[in-house]
Amino acid sequence: MIPKKISIEKIPSSGPYSTCVLVENFLFVSGQIAVDPKTGKLISDSIEIETRRIMENLKIILSENEIGFQNVIKTSIFVKNMNHFSKINDVYSDFFHDGNYPARETIQVSGLPKNANIEISLIAFKN
């Protein structure tokens, strides 16, 4: 079993890590913050806009690996303010159809990279 480290040119990264790693049929995606793929700048207009940008970035990463959200088996959400939980859920649920939700945890943290308000990572299975 040899991990394949994958960089996604469409998604800027800012650190010594791989955007995602494929191990056999499992794709492990590093935590994503709301970085605009065109400018590389953090979007922080609102928690809804941040969440949507992250989910769109995750969609790009999945697509580049020929995977969809239906193959996501686990997500981890890190948020600075748990009072945003319902707003995050409203946006997050738009990306999963027919109640096909992955396992998930949501953890409140004191800080995130670039002072983001939310970060999401995931694990998906590639058929």
Backbone hydrogen bonds, N-H to C=O, Kabsch-Sander energy under -0.5 kcal/mol:
donor,donor_aa,acceptor,acceptor_aa,energy
4,K,22,L,-2.9
5,K,3,P,-0.7
6,I,20,C,-3.2
9,E,7,S,-0.7
11,I,8,I,-1.8
17,Y,15,G,-1.9
19,T,6,I,-0.5
20,C,6,I,-1.8
21,V,28,F,-2.2
22,L,4,K,-2.8
23,V,21,V,-0.6
23,V,26,F,-3.0
24,E,22,L,-0.5
26,F,23,V,-2.8
27,L,25,N,-0.5
27,L,124,A,-3.0
28,F,21,V,-2.8
28,F,26,F,-0.6
29,V,27,L,-0.6
29,V,122,L,-3.1
30,S,19,T,-2.5
30,S,28,F,-0.5
32,Q,120,I,-2.7
35,V,33,I,-2.4
36,D,34,A,-0.5
36,D,41,K,-2.9
40,G,36,D,-3.3
43,I,34,A,-3.4
44,S,42,L,-0.5
50,E,46,S,-2.6
51,T,47,I,-2.5
52,R,48,E,-2.5
53,R,49,I,-2.3
54,I,50,E,-2.3
55,M,51,T,-2.6
56,E,52,R,-2.6
57,N,53,R,-2.5
58,L,54,I,-2.8
59,K,55,M,-2.1
60,I,56,E,-1.9
61,I,57,N,-2.3
62,L,58,L,-2.9
63,S,59,K,-2.7
64,E,60,I,-2.6
65,N,61,I,-0.8
65,N,62,L,-1.0
66,E,63,S,-2.1
67,I,62,L,-2.3
71,N,68,G,-2.0
72,V,69,F,-1.6
73,I,123,I,-2.6
74,K,123,I,-1.7
75,T,103,A,-2.1
76,S,121,S,-2.3
77,I,105,E,-2.6
78,F,119,E,-3.1
79,V,107,I,-2.6
80,K,117,N,-2.2
84,H,81,N,-2.1
85,F,82,M,-1.7
88,I,84,H,-2.6
89,N,85,F,-2.4
90,D,86,S,-2.0
91,V,87,K,-1.5
92,Y,88,I,-3.1
93,S,89,N,-2.6
94,D,91,V,-1.2
95,F,92,Y,-1.7
96,F,93,S,-1.2
100,N,97,H,-1.6
101,Y,99,G,-2.0
103,A,73,I,-2.0
105,E,75,T,-1.2
107,I,77,I,-3.1
109,V,79,V,-2.3
115,N,112,L,-1.8
116,A,113,P,-2.0
119,E,78,F,-2.3
120,I,32,Q,-2.0
121,S,76,S,-2.2
122,L,29,V,-1.3
123,I,74,K,-2.6
124,A,27,L,-2.6
125,F,71,N,-2.6
126,K,25,N,-3.7
127,N,125,F,-0.6
